[in-house]
Amino acid sequence: MRLKDKIAVITGAGAGIGRACAVEFAKEGAIVIAADINSQGAFETSKLGAGITPVKVDVADGASVAMLAEFVVSKYGPVDILVNNAAIQVSKSVEETTDEEWARQLAVNVGGVFLCTKHFLPQLKKTRGAIVNMSSVNAFFVEPYCAGYCATKAAILAFTKAVAIDHGRDGVRCNCICPGYIDAGLAEAYFLSQPNPDAARQAAGGLHALGRVGRPEEVARAAVFLASSDSSFTTGSAMVVDGGFGSGLPVGGR
Ligand SMILES: NC(=O)c1ccc[n+]([C@@H]2O[C@H](COP(=O)([O-])OP(=O)(O)OC[C@H]3O[C@@H](n4cnc5c(N)ncnc54)[C@H](O)[C@@H]3O)[C@@H](O)[C@H]2O)c1
C-alpha cells in the first residue's frame, strides 16, 4: 500500500495507460479521480477498482480544468498526486496535418499538462506532492508521420524539468515516463493508420530488445514508483519504460 489514502488525479484515465494507472494506484490504496473527456470510459475505469471516481474533463480547456480542481479539493481535500496522461496522436505527414489538428494536438498534449499543473500546483505545494507526466520514447526517437505528436512529447521533457526546478523548494517533485510501444489506444490507432496494421504491429514489437510491445500495467507500475515516497530523491527525470526500444533486433533477425 505505497499510496495509502493519497488523493490522485489521473487524466486520460478512461482507457489504456491512464486506466491501468487508476487500477494500480487504487490497489496501492490511493483515492483516485479518473478524469477523461470520455465520461463513459472514465465510468468503466471506476468499476475496475475500489475508490475510483470518474469525472469528465477536457484538459485543453482551462475552465474545465479549473472546475475539476475545485471539485476535487472540495470533495477530497488537497491533491497529493497528479498524473498528466491524456493525449491524442495525429498520424499524418506535416503537409497533410490541418491547422486545426496541429492546434488541438498541442492544446491537449502540452496545453493540458500546463493547465492541470497550473491548477493543481497550489494543492500539491500544500501536500508536498508529486507530478507524473506521460511523455514517450518519441521524445528521443522520432518515427514517420507523427511529427506533431513527437514534438509534444519532447516538450513534456523540458516542461517536466522546468517544473521540477521551479518547485523543488516547495517539496513538489515532477518526473515523466517515456514508454515504448504499449498495447493501448494510441499505439493501436497508429497501427490501424498504417497500410498493413498487422505488419506494423509486428514490426513495432521487433523494435524492442524484449521483442514485444509493452502492457499498460508495466507503465502504471513505474507511475506508482514516481508518485510514491520510494522515489523521494527523484525529480526532473525521464524514466524510460520501453523494453529496450531502438536496440531490438529487426523482425526475423537473430
Ligand atoms: N500506447 C503507446 O504505445 C504509448 C507510448 C508512449 C507514450 N504513450 C502515452 O501514454 C498516454 C496514454 O496513451 P494511451 O495509448 O493509453 O492512449 P488512449 O487513447 O488509450 O487513452 C488516452 C485517453 O485520453 C483521453 N483524452 C483525450 N483527449 C482528452 C482531453 N482533451 N481531455 C481529457 N482526456 C482526454 C481519451 O479519451 C483516452 O481515454 C499518452 O500520453 C501517450 O502519449 C502511449
The ligand as a MOL file (V3000), in Angstrom:
LIG
                    3D

  0  0  0     0  0            999 V3000
M  V30 BEGIN CTAB
M  V30 COUNTS 44 48 0 0 0
M  V30 BEGIN ATOM
M  V30 1 N 0.2190 3.4840 -26.2830 0
M  V30 2 C 1.5160 3.7260 -26.5000 0
M  V30 3 O 2.1940 2.9650 -27.2040 0
M  V30 4 C 2.1830 4.9110 -25.8660 0
M  V30 5 C 3.5730 5.0030 -25.9850 0
M  V30 6 C 4.2320 6.0700 -25.4150 0
M  V30 7 C 3.5230 7.0390 -24.7260 0
M  V30 8 N 2.1810 6.9270 -24.6190 0 CHG=1
M  V30 9 C 1.4800 7.9730 -23.8820 0
M  V30 10 O 0.6510 7.3830 -22.8960 0
M  V30 11 C -0.5120 8.1810 -22.7010 0
M  V30 12 C -1.7620 7.3350 -22.8630 0
M  V30 13 O -1.7480 6.7290 -24.1510 0
M  V30 14 P -2.7390 5.5070 -24.4940 0
M  V30 15 O -2.1240 4.7540 -25.5850 0
M  V30 16 O -3.1360 4.8350 -23.2390 0 CHG=-1
M  V30 17 O -3.9620 6.3290 -25.1200 0
M  V30 18 P -5.5310 6.0330 -25.1110 0
M  V30 19 O -6.0480 6.6750 -26.3410 0
M  V30 20 O -5.8320 4.6070 -24.8570 0
M  V30 21 O -6.0080 6.8700 -23.8460 0
M  V30 22 C -5.9280 8.2740 -23.8350 0
M  V30 23 C -7.1030 8.8010 -23.0340 0
M  V30 24 O -7.0140 10.2350 -23.0340 0
M  V30 25 C -8.3270 10.7460 -23.1740 0
M  V30 26 N -8.3030 12.1070 -23.6940 0
M  V30 27 C -8.0240 12.5060 -24.9550 0
M  V30 28 N -8.1630 13.8220 -25.0570 0
M  V30 29 C -8.5030 14.2860 -23.8300 0
M  V30 30 C -8.8040 15.5710 -23.3240 0
M  V30 31 N -8.7680 16.6550 -24.0960 0
M  V30 32 N -9.1140 15.6810 -22.0120 0
M  V30 33 C -9.1860 14.5800 -21.2250 0
M  V30 34 N -8.9410 13.3300 -21.6650 0
M  V30 35 C -8.5990 13.1950 -22.9500 0
M  V30 36 C -9.0160 9.7790 -24.1350 0
M  V30 37 O -10.4230 9.8800 -24.0640 0
M  V30 38 C -8.4680 8.4510 -23.6580 0
M  V30 39 O -9.3140 7.8610 -22.6800 0
M  V30 40 C -0.4010 9.3340 -23.6990 0
M  V30 41 O 0.1710 10.4560 -23.0680 0
M  V30 42 C 0.5570 8.8000 -24.7430 0
M  V30 43 O 1.2280 9.8300 -25.4260 0
M  V30 44 C 1.4920 5.8870 -25.1740 0
M  V30 END ATOM
M  V30 BEGIN BOND
M  V30 1 1 1 2
M  V30 2 2 2 3
M  V30 3 1 2 4
M  V30 4 1 4 5
M  V30 5 2 4 44
M  V30 6 2 5 6
M  V30 7 1 6 7
M  V30 8 2 7 8
M  V30 9 1 8 9
M  V30 10 1 8 44
M  V30 11 1 9 10
M  V30 12 1 9 42
M  V30 13 1 10 11
M  V30 14 1 11 12
M  V30 15 1 11 40
M  V30 16 1 12 13
M  V30 17 1 13 14
M  V30 18 2 14 15
M  V30 19 1 14 16
M  V30 20 1 14 17
M  V30 21 1 17 18
M  V30 22 2 18 19
M  V30 23 1 18 20
M  V30 24 1 18 21
M  V30 25 1 21 22
M  V30 26 1 22 23
M  V30 27 1 23 24
M  V30 28 1 23 38
M  V30 29 1 24 25
M  V30 30 1 25 26
M  V30 31 1 25 36
M  V30 32 1 26 27
M  V30 33 1 26 35
M  V30 34 2 27 28
M  V30 35 1 28 29
M  V30 36 1 29 30
M  V30 37 2 29 35
M  V30 38 1 30 31
M  V30 39 2 30 32
M  V30 40 1 32 33
M  V30 41 2 33 34
M  V30 42 1 34 35
M  V30 43 1 36 37
M  V30 44 1 36 38
M  V30 45 1 38 39
M  V30 46 1 40 41
M  V30 47 1 40 42
M  V30 48 1 42 43
M  V30 END BOND
M  V30 END CTAB
M  END
